[in-house]
Amino acid sequence: MLLIVTLLCTSVAHATFKQREERWAQQILQYLTLGTAEWLPDSANPAKGKTPGGSTDGKFLSIYTAADGAAKAGVILMHDEGQHPDWPDVISPLRRGLPAHGYATLSLQMPILPRGAPLTGYGLALNEAPARISAGIKFLLAQGINRIVLIGHGMGASMGSAYVARAKNGGVQGFIGLALDTPVARSELYKLDPRLNAPTMLARIRVPVLDLYGGLDRATVVNAAPQRTAAAKKAGNTNYTQTKIEHADHAFTRLDDDLVKRISAWLDQQAAR
């Protein structure tokens, strides 16, 4: 068994599955009608000469959607595991909906692993995520947007919380975690990267946080809600809000408008402080 786990982790030693990212990008660029595609530098995977990616080698896709009117703030969106920056659940509705409320959005292609990769391998993807988040922050700053909030869903929330926890605030003024997870290791053999544990990260975060989850989500999200609240209290984060939507599942199915309204309302509250 140890050999099998070692081989699985070795197979994702370079963390991201760039070929899959390229396929996602081709599909998105073919049908993108709202927002503009922006290829940002990926310092964790710099260009190494001529590759199938061509001019996109050493870069990753993001989608920028300007706010209607002057931007109140910029929002960086980070999708769940195995997805892309225009994923139809959660990410695309927020990418398209928040600009109408005055928030520019920048949706990032986050590091992904091959299909079926073990959760133990995601520590490698977490190592690459900060470079992409930092590139997104630099892009928004270049647009004259100085107030920035991170929004992550599932694995994207883990990547976002790890970034903010590691860098104290990482140059952002808030963090929204959708379906923040707390996966439990089954044995010593399957110990997971601590960055995948939401309470561990929340105990280090002091910027305003909205912890939003569904009552129909997986048990590792729902049952750990009290732990997440306790962790934020331990951090002394007085601007931590946890909200449970009883009838929501992991993908917040059929709740696109509700999700946009709840998040834009929280962002408005933070902007008024």
C-alpha positions as YAML, in Angstrom:
chain: A
units: angstrom
residues:
- id: 1
  name: MET
  ca: [0.00, 0.00, 0.00]
- id: 2
  name: LEU
  ca: [2.82, 2.39, 0.85]
- id: 3
  name: LEU
  ca: [4.34, 1.74, -2.57]
- id: 4
  name: ILE
  ca: [1.02, 2.50, -4.27]
- id: 5
  name: VAL
  ca: [0.64, 5.83, -2.46]
- id: 6
  name: THR
  ca: [4.26, 6.73, -3.24]
- id: 7
  name: LEU
  ca: [3.74, 6.02, -6.94]
- id: 8
  name: LEU
  ca: [0.53, 8.07, -7.01]
- id: 9
  name: CYS
  ca: [2.23, 11.05, -5.41]
- id: 10
  name: THR
  ca: [5.24, 10.71, -7.70]
- id: 11
  name: SER
  ca: [2.95, 10.75, -10.73]
- id: 12
  name: VAL
  ca: [1.83, 14.27, -9.77]
- id: 13
  name: ALA
  ca: [5.27, 15.45, -8.71]
- id: 14
  name: HIS
  ca: [4.98, 18.45, -11.02]
- id: 15
  name: ALA
  ca: [1.64, 19.20, -9.33]
- id: 16
  name: THR
  ca: [-0.43, 20.69, -12.11]
- id: 17
  name: PHE
  ca: [-1.83, 19.00, -15.16]
- id: 18
  name: LYS
  ca: [-0.95, 21.65, -17.74]
- id: 19
  name: GLN
  ca: [-2.38, 19.69, -20.69]
- id: 20
  name: ARG
  ca: [-5.80, 19.69, -19.05]
- id: 21
  name: GLU
  ca: [-5.51, 23.41, -18.37]
- id: 22
  name: GLU
  ca: [-4.75, 23.96, -22.05]
- id: 23
  name: ARG
  ca: [-7.86, 22.01, -23.07]
- id: 24
  name: TRP
  ca: [-10.02, 24.00, -20.67]
- id: 25
  name: ALA
  ca: [-8.54, 27.25, -22.06]
- id: 26
  name: GLN
  ca: [-9.31, 26.31, -25.66]
- id: 27
  name: GLN
  ca: [-12.94, 25.61, -24.79]
- id: 28
  name: ILE
  ca: [-13.33, 28.81, -22.78]
- id: 29
  name: LEU
  ca: [-11.79, 31.03, -25.45]
- id: 30
  name: GLN
  ca: [-14.12, 29.56, -28.05]
- id: 31
  name: TYR
  ca: [-17.27, 30.54, -26.18]
- id: 32
  name: LEU
  ca: [-16.24, 33.50, -24.00]
- id: 33
  name: THR
  ca: [-18.74, 36.35, -24.52]
- id: 34
  name: LEU
  ca: [-18.47, 38.33, -21.29]
- id: 35
  name: GLY
  ca: [-15.13, 39.41, -19.90]
- id: 36
  name: THR
  ca: [-11.67, 39.26, -21.41]
- id: 37
  name: ALA
  ca: [-9.10, 36.48, -21.33]
- id: 38
  name: GLU
  ca: [-5.88, 37.48, -19.59]
- id: 39
  name: TRP
  ca: [-2.77, 35.28, -19.65]
- id: 40
  name: LEU
  ca: [-0.91, 35.93, -16.42]
- id: 41
  name: PRO
  ca: [2.67, 34.86, -15.61]
- id: 42
  name: ASP
  ca: [2.97, 31.59, -13.70]
- id: 43
  name: SER
  ca: [6.20, 31.92, -11.76]
- id: 44
  name: ALA
  ca: [5.73, 28.45, -10.27]
- id: 45
  name: ASN
  ca: [5.83, 26.99, -13.80]
- id: 46
  name: PRO
  ca: [8.03, 29.33, -15.88]
- id: 47
  name: ALA
  ca: [8.48, 28.88, -19.61]
- id: 48
  name: LYS
  ca: [11.06, 26.28, -20.52]
- id: 49
  name: GLY
  ca: [11.48, 26.78, -24.23]
- id: 50
  name: LYS
  ca: [9.20, 25.62, -27.03]
- id: 51
  name: THR
  ca: [6.27, 23.58, -25.72]
- id: 52
  name: PRO
  ca: [2.80, 22.60, -26.97]
- id: 53
  name: GLY
  ca: [1.51, 25.64, -25.09]
- id: 54
  name: GLY
  ca: [3.31, 27.95, -27.51]
- id: 55
  name: SER
  ca: [2.98, 31.61, -26.53]
- id: 56
  name: THR
  ca: [1.04, 30.59, -23.39]
- id: 57
  name: ASP
  ca: [3.94, 28.58, -21.99]
- id: 58
  name: GLY
  ca: [4.78, 29.84, -18.53]
- id: 59
  name: LYS
  ca: [1.38, 31.53, -18.22]
- id: 60
  name: PHE
  ca: [-2.09, 30.62, -17.01]
- id: 61
  name: LEU
  ca: [-5.54, 31.72, -18.10]
- id: 62
  name: SER
  ca: [-7.66, 34.15, -16.14]
- id: 63
  name: ILE
  ca: [-10.87, 35.98, -17.05]
- id: 64
  name: TYR
  ca: [-11.29, 39.64, -16.15]
- id: 65
  name: THR
  ca: [-14.76, 41.14, -16.02]
- id: 66
  name: ALA
  ca: [-14.88, 44.87, -15.32]
- id: 67
  name: ALA
  ca: [-17.37, 46.35, -12.88]
- id: 68
  name: ASP
  ca: [-20.32, 48.33, -14.11]
- id: 69
  name: GLY
  ca: [-19.07, 51.84, -13.41]
- id: 70
  name: ALA
  ca: [-16.27, 52.61, -10.99]
- id: 71
  name: ALA
  ca: [-15.16, 49.45, -9.18]
- id: 72
  name: LYS
  ca: [-15.80, 49.37, -5.43]
- id: 73
  name: ALA
  ca: [-13.25, 46.55, -5.20]
- id: 74
  name: GLY
  ca: [-11.77, 43.68, -7.12]
- id: 75
  name: VAL
  ca: [-12.64, 40.05, -6.46]
- id: 76
  name: ILE
  ca: [-10.33, 37.14, -7.27]
- id: 77
  name: LEU
  ca: [-12.25, 33.90, -7.87]
- id: 78
  name: MET
  ca: [-10.71, 30.46, -7.31]
- id: 79
  name: HIS
  ca: [-12.58, 27.36, -8.49]
- id: 80
  name: ASP
  ca: [-12.90, 23.92, -6.90]
- id: 81
  name: GLU
  ca: [-10.64, 20.94, -7.70]
- id: 82
  name: GLY
  ca: [-10.48, 19.84, -11.34]
- id: 83
  name: GLN
  ca: [-12.41, 22.83, -12.63]
- id: 84
  name: HIS
  ca: [-11.70, 26.00, -14.64]
- id: 85
  name: PRO
  ca: [-12.20, 29.80, -14.37]
- id: 86
  name: ASP
  ca: [-15.63, 29.79, -16.06]
- id: 87
  name: TRP
  ca: [-17.05, 26.72, -14.32]
- id: 88
  name: PRO
  ca: [-20.88, 26.81, -14.55]
- id: 89
  name: ASP
  ca: [-21.41, 26.15, -10.82]
- id: 90
  name: VAL
  ca: [-20.54, 28.97, -8.41]
- id: 91
  name: ILE
  ca: [-17.64, 30.52, -10.37]
- id: 92
  name: SER
  ca: [-19.29, 31.66, -13.60]
- id: 93
  name: PRO
  ca: [-22.38, 33.05, -11.84]
- id: 94
  name: LEU
  ca: [-20.18, 35.08, -9.50]
- id: 95
  name: ARG
  ca: [-17.83, 36.14, -12.30]
- id: 96
  name: ARG
  ca: [-20.76, 37.43, -14.32]
- id: 97
  name: GLY
  ca: [-23.03, 38.63, -11.52]
- id: 98
  name: LEU
  ca: [-20.80, 40.61, -9.17]
- id: 99
  name: PRO
  ca: [-19.80, 43.30, -11.72]
- id: 100
  name: ALA
  ca: [-23.42, 44.51, -11.79]
- id: 101
  name: HIS
  ca: [-23.03, 45.25, -8.06]
- id: 102
  name: GLY
  ca: [-19.86, 47.26, -8.63]
- id: 103
  name: TYR
  ca: [-17.22, 44.56, -8.18]
- id: 104
  name: ALA
  ca: [-14.67, 43.72, -10.86]
- id: 105
  name: THR
  ca: [-13.90, 39.99, -11.01]
- id: 106
  name: LEU
  ca: [-10.77, 38.14, -11.98]
- id: 107
  name: SER
  ca: [-11.33, 34.40, -12.21]
- id: 108
  name: LEU
  ca: [-8.12, 32.35, -12.11]
- id: 109
  name: GLN
  ca: [-7.25, 28.96, -13.49]
- id: 110
  name: MET
  ca: [-5.94, 27.34, -10.34]
- id: 111
  name: PRO
  ca: [-3.49, 24.40, -10.31]
- id: 112
  name: ILE
  ca: [-5.27, 21.11, -10.99]
- id: 113
  name: LEU
  ca: [-4.15, 17.49, -10.83]
- id: 114
  name: PRO
  ca: [-4.87, 14.58, -13.17]
- id: 115
  name: ARG
  ca: [-8.33, 13.07, -12.77]
- id: 116
  name: GLY
  ca: [-8.40, 10.59, -9.90]
- id: 117
  name: ALA
  ca: [-5.28, 11.95, -8.21]
- id: 118
  name: PRO
  ca: [-5.24, 11.28, -4.44]
- id: 119
  name: LEU
  ca: [-6.08, 14.05, -2.02]
- id: 120
  name: THR
  ca: [-2.61, 13.54, -0.55]
- id: 121
  name: GLY
  ca: [-1.20, 15.00, -3.77]
- id: 122
  name: TYR
  ca: [-2.92, 18.35, -3.39]
- id: 123
  name: GLY
  ca: [-0.17, 19.70, -1.17]
- id: 124
  name: LEU
  ca: [1.80, 20.01, -4.39]
- id: 125
  name: ALA
  ca: [-0.95, 22.06, -6.04]
- id: 126
  name: LEU
  ca: [-1.17, 24.22, -2.92]
- id: 127
  name: ASN
  ca: [2.51, 25.02, -3.38]
- id: 128
  name: GLU
  ca: [1.80, 26.47, -6.83]
- id: 129
  name: ALA
  ca: [-1.35, 28.40, -5.93]
- id: 130
  name: PRO
  ca: [0.30, 31.43, -4.22]
- id: 131
  name: ALA
  ca: [2.14, 32.41, -7.39]
- id: 132
  name: ARG
  ca: [-1.14, 32.55, -9.29]
- id: 133
  name: ILE
  ca: [-2.95, 34.48, -6.59]
- id: 134
  name: SER
  ca: [-0.09, 36.97, -6.41]
- id: 135
  name: ALA
  ca: [-0.20, 37.40, -10.20]
- id: 136
  name: GLY
  ca: [-3.93, 38.08, -9.95]
- id: 137
  name: ILE
  ca: [-3.40, 40.70, -7.25]
- id: 138
  name: LYS
  ca: [-0.74, 42.43, -9.35]
- id: 139
  name: PHE
  ca: [-3.08, 42.48, -12.33]
- id: 140
  name: LEU
  ca: [-5.89, 44.11, -10.38]
- id: 141
  name: LEU
  ca: [-3.53, 46.66, -8.88]
- id: 142
  name: ALA
  ca: [-2.42, 47.53, -12.42]
- id: 143
  name: GLN
  ca: [-6.07, 48.26, -13.24]
- id: 144
  name: GLY
  ca: [-6.13, 50.81, -10.43]
- id: 145
  name: ILE
  ca: [-8.07, 48.50, -8.08]
- id: 146
  name: ASN
  ca: [-6.50, 48.65, -4.63]
- id: 147
  name: ARG
  ca: [-9.16, 46.92, -2.54]
- id: 148
  name: ILE
  ca: [-9.06, 43.16, -3.23]
- id: 149
  name: VAL
  ca: [-11.01, 40.23, -1.79]
- id: 150
  name: LEU
  ca: [-10.36, 36.53, -2.42]
- id: 151
  name: ILE
  ca: [-13.27, 34.15, -3.01]
- id: 152
  name: GLY
  ca: [-12.59, 30.43, -3.17]
- id: 153
  name: HIS
  ca: [-14.88, 27.42, -3.60]
- id: 154
  name: GLY
  ca: [-13.95, 24.01, -2.20]
- id: 155
  name: MET
  ca: [-10.30, 23.40, -3.03]
- id: 156
  name: GLY
  ca: [-10.08, 27.00, -4.20]
- id: 157
  name: ALA
  ca: [-11.17, 28.06, -0.71]
- id: 158
  name: SER
  ca: [-8.39, 25.93, 0.77]
- id: 159
  name: MET
  ca: [-5.89, 27.59, -1.56]
- id: 160
  name: GLY
  ca: [-7.19, 31.04, -0.67]
- id: 161
  name: SER
  ca: [-7.20, 30.50, 3.08]
- id: 162
  name: ALA
  ca: [-3.68, 29.06, 2.94]
- id: 163
  name: TYR
  ca: [-2.50, 32.12, 1.00]
- id: 164
  name: VAL
  ca: [-4.01, 34.62, 3.43]
- id: 165
  name: ALA
  ca: [-2.82, 32.65, 6.47]
- id: 166
  name: ARG
  ca: [0.73, 32.38, 5.16]
- id: 167
  name: ALA
  ca: [1.09, 36.02, 4.17]
- id: 168
  name: LYS
  ca: [-0.89, 37.46, 7.13]
- id: 169
  name: ASN
  ca: [-3.15, 39.30, 4.73]
- id: 170
  name: GLY
  ca: [-1.34, 38.70, 1.44]
- id: 171
  name: GLY
  ca: [-2.25, 42.14, 0.15]
- id: 172
  name: VAL
  ca: [-5.99, 41.44, 0.34]
- id: 173
  name: GLN
  ca: [-8.68, 43.05, 2.46]
- id: 174
  name: GLY
  ca: [-11.01, 40.10, 2.87]
- id: 175
  name: PHE
  ca: [-11.59, 36.41, 2.24]
- id: 176
  name: ILE
  ca: [-14.75, 34.48, 1.37]
- id: 177
  name: GLY
  ca: [-14.62, 30.71, 1.73]
- id: 178
  name: LEU
  ca: [-17.40, 28.76, 0.04]
- id: 179
  name: ALA
  ca: [-17.63, 25.17, 1.33]
- id: 180
  name: LEU
  ca: [-14.47, 25.36, 3.43]
- id: 181
  name: ASP
  ca: [-13.47, 21.75, 4.00]
- id: 182
  name: THR
  ca: [-11.86, 19.80, 6.82]
- id: 183
  name: PRO
  ca: [-11.01, 16.38, 5.33]
- id: 184
  name: VAL
  ca: [-10.11, 13.73, 7.86]
- id: 185
  name: ALA
  ca: [-7.16, 11.40, 7.36]
- id: 186
  name: ARG
  ca: [-8.15, 7.72, 7.75]
- id: 187
  name: SER
  ca: [-4.78, 6.51, 8.96]
- id: 188
  name: GLU
  ca: [-1.18, 7.58, 9.45]
- id: 189
  name: LEU
  ca: [-0.53, 6.53, 5.86]
- id: 190
  name: TYR
  ca: [-2.93, 9.15, 4.52]
- id: 191
  name: LYS
  ca: [-1.92, 12.23, 6.46]
- id: 192
  name: LEU
  ca: [-3.04, 15.29, 4.57]
- id: 193
  name: ASP
  ca: [-1.36, 18.63, 4.11]
- id: 194
  name: PRO
  ca: [-2.40, 20.87, 7.05]
- id: 195
  name: ARG
  ca: [-3.29, 23.61, 4.58]
- id: 196
  name: LEU
  ca: [-6.32, 21.50, 3.63]
- id: 197
  name: ASN
  ca: [-7.64, 21.86, 7.17]
- id: 198
  name: ALA
  ca: [-9.85, 24.97, 7.30]
- id: 199
  name: PRO
  ca: [-9.76, 25.52, 11.09]
- id: 200
  name: THR
  ca: [-5.96, 25.38, 11.07]
- id: 201
  name: MET
  ca: [-5.85, 28.16, 8.48]
- id: 202
  name: LEU
  ca: [-8.65, 30.25, 10.02]
- id: 203
  name: ALA
  ca: [-6.74, 30.30, 13.30]
- id: 204
  name: ARG
  ca: [-4.10, 32.39, 11.48]
- id: 205
  name: ILE
  ca: [-6.35, 34.76, 9.54]
- id: 206
  name: ARG
  ca: [-7.29, 38.22, 10.82]
- id: 207
  name: VAL
  ca: [-8.78, 39.89, 7.74]
- id: 208
  name: PRO
  ca: [-12.60, 39.90, 7.45]
- id: 209
  name: VAL
  ca: [-13.91, 36.43, 6.57]
- id: 210
  name: LEU
  ca: [-17.24, 35.17, 5.26]
- id: 211
  name: ASP
  ca: [-17.56, 31.41, 5.80]
- id: 212
  name: LEU
  ca: [-20.52, 30.39, 3.63]
- id: 213
  name: TYR
  ca: [-21.63, 26.76, 3.29]
- id: 214
  name: GLY
  ca: [-24.64, 24.59, 2.52]
- id: 215
  name: GLY
  ca: [-26.51, 22.34, 4.88]
- id: 216
  name: LEU
  ca: [-26.51, 19.62, 2.21]
- id: 217
  name: ASP
  ca: [-22.75, 19.73, 1.61]
- id: 218
  name: ARG
  ca: [-20.41, 16.87, 2.51]
- id: 219
  name: ALA
  ca: [-20.04, 15.98, 6.18]
- id: 220
  name: THR
  ca: [-16.46, 17.25, 6.35]
- id: 221
  name: VAL
  ca: [-17.79, 20.74, 5.55]
- id: 222
  name: VAL
  ca: [-20.98, 20.75, 7.62]
- id: 223
  name: ASN
  ca: [-19.79, 18.96, 10.76]
- id: 224
  name: ALA
  ca: [-16.65, 21.08, 11.11]
- id: 225
  name: ALA
  ca: [-18.56, 24.39, 11.18]
- id: 226
  name: PRO
  ca: [-18.18, 24.76, 14.97]
- id: 227
  name: GLN
  ca: [-14.44, 24.10, 14.66]
- id: 228
  name: ARG
  ca: [-14.12, 26.84, 12.07]
- id: 229
  name: THR
  ca: [-15.95, 29.31, 14.32]
- id: 230
  name: ALA
  ca: [-13.73, 28.37, 17.26]
- id: 231
  name: ALA
  ca: [-10.61, 28.81, 15.12]
- id: 232
  name: ALA
  ca: [-11.64, 32.32, 14.05]
- id: 233
  name: LYS
  ca: [-12.31, 33.18, 17.69]
- id: 234
  name: LYS
  ca: [-8.87, 31.85, 18.60]
- id: 235
  name: ALA
  ca: [-7.36, 34.15, 15.97]
- id: 236
  name: GLY
  ca: [-9.15, 37.09, 17.55]
- id: 237
  name: ASN
  ca: [-10.95, 37.73, 14.28]
- id: 238
  name: THR
  ca: [-13.94, 39.83, 15.29]
- id: 239
  name: ASN
  ca: [-14.95, 40.26, 11.65]
- id: 240
  name: TYR
  ca: [-15.62, 36.59, 10.96]
- id: 241
  name: THR
  ca: [-19.11, 35.64, 9.78]
- id: 242
  name: GLN
  ca: [-20.37, 32.10, 9.27]
- id: 243
  name: THR
  ca: [-23.55, 31.56, 7.28]
- id: 244
  name: LYS
  ca: [-25.30, 28.27, 6.61]
- id: 245
  name: ILE
  ca: [-27.74, 27.95, 3.72]
- id: 246
  name: GLU
  ca: [-29.81, 24.96, 4.83]
- id: 247
  name: HIS
  ca: [-30.97, 23.79, 1.39]
- id: 248
  name: ALA
  ca: [-27.69, 24.36, -0.46]
- id: 249
  name: ASP
  ca: [-25.46, 21.54, -1.69]
- id: 250
  name: HIS
  ca: [-21.74, 21.73, -2.46]
- id: 251
  name: ALA
  ca: [-22.33, 23.41, -5.83]
- id: 252
  name: PHE
  ca: [-25.04, 25.77, -4.50]
- id: 253
  name: THR
  ca: [-27.29, 24.34, -7.19]
- id: 254
  name: ARG
  ca: [-30.04, 26.70, -8.41]
- id: 255
  name: LEU
  ca: [-28.86, 29.37, -5.98]
- id: 256
  name: ASP
  ca: [-26.85, 31.53, -8.37]
- id: 257
  name: ASP
  ca: [-28.79, 34.76, -7.75]
- id: 258
  name: ASP
  ca: [-28.94, 34.16, -3.99]
- id: 259
  name: LEU
  ca: [-25.19, 33.56, -3.88]
- id: 260
  name: VAL
  ca: [-24.47, 36.79, -5.77]
- id: 261
  name: LYS
  ca: [-26.80, 38.79, -3.49]
- id: 262
  name: ARG
  ca: [-25.35, 37.37, -0.27]
- id: 263
  name: ILE
  ca: [-21.76, 37.92, -1.33]
- id: 264
  name: SER
  ca: [-22.30, 41.40, -2.76]
- id: 265
  name: ALA
  ca: [-24.12, 42.39, 0.46]
- id: 266
  name: TRP
  ca: [-21.18, 41.21, 2.56]
- id: 267
  name: LEU
  ca: [-18.74, 43.03, 0.29]
- id: 268
  name: ASP
  ca: [-20.83, 46.21, 0.63]
- id: 269
  name: GLN
  ca: [-20.68, 45.90, 4.43]
- id: 270
  name: GLN
  ca: [-16.91, 45.60, 4.33]
- id: 271
  name: ALA
  ca: [-16.59, 48.56, 1.96]
- id: 272
  name: ALA
  ca: [-18.63, 50.68, 4.38]
- id: 273
  name: ARG
  ca: [-16.32, 50.00, 7.32]
...
